[in-house]
Amino acid sequence: MKPLKFRLMHSLPDYLENMKDELLSKGSKKAAWSIINKYFHFMGIETIREELWILTKGTITNDLMEQSEKGMDRHNLIFGYEFLVLFFDAVKVLHDKREHREQQH
């Protein structure tokens, strides 16, 4: 019997996969801002918070997840959630300021 190989299934549409490829291959600021702009076009900051919390809560409350076994692991997940929310808040501020500057020109 052959060992099973894990294959990551992509759910991004082709144009986002192309944006990802450009970002990873060129590492350009323009490519990064394109992704940030597209992201905030689709997802509001409240939706981001809600989706991250659902993922975090689902992991913490799932008895089958290794990360939910120890109190410190649960704490680390909540810390990671709060830090990701903080990160998205910071990116949103940068995005909004950039968008405001572009509208003025």
N, C-alpha and C positions, 0 to 999 in steps of 0.2 A: 504494500500500500504506500503510495506517495504521500509525503507530508504536505499538508495544506499550506498554500501560500496566501498571505494576506495581501489583498489588492485594495488600495484606496480608491473609492469611487468618487469621481468628481461630479459635483452638482452645479458648478458654475457654468453659465453659458459661454460659448466660444469667445465672445468679445471680452469677457472678464478674464478668461484663461489667457487670452492674448495680452491683456493689460498686465496680468501677473507675470507672464514670460518676459515682457519688456522691462518690468520693474526688476526682476531677478537677474536678467542678463546685463542690463545697462546701469541699473542702480541710480537712475536719474531722478532729480527732484521733480521734473515735469511728470514723469510716470507715477511717482508717489502721490502728487497732488491730484492727478486724474483719478486715482483709486479712492482717495479720501473724498473728493467731490462726489463721485458716483455713490460711495457708501452713504454719505449723509443725504443724498438725494432719495435713496430708498429707505433709510432707517433714521428715525428721529432719535434723539438722545434718550427719551423715556422708553422707547421700544428696545433700545440697546440695553438699558438697565434691566428691564423686565426679562428679556431673553437670557441675559447673563445670569440673573437670579434663578430662573427656571432650570438652567443647566446646573448651577451650583446646588440648588435645593434637591434636584433629582439625584445628584451624586451623593449628597450627604444623607439623604433618607433611604437610599437603596442599600439594603443589607448585603447585597451581593458585591458591592463595590468595596475594594480594599481601602479606599480613601475614607470610608465612613466608619471604620472600626475603632480608631483611636481618637480621643479628644483633640490631640495636637494636629492630627491630620485634618479633622473637621475645621479646626481653627485656621490652618493654612489655606484651606479652600475658601473660607470666608475672607481671609486676608487677600487672597488672589482675586476674588470677586471685587472687593472694595478697591483694590489697586487698579484693576482693569477699568472700573467705572471712572476712577480719577483720571486715568490715562485718556479715556474717551472724552471726558469733560475737557481736558487740556487740548486735545486734537480738535474738538468742536469749537473752542474759543479761537484757535488759530485759523480754522476753516472759515468761521464767520467773519473774522477780521480781514482775511484775504478777499473773501467774496465782497465785503463792503468796499474795500479799496478798489477792486476791479469795477464795481458799479459806478464809482465816482469818476472813473476815467473814460 
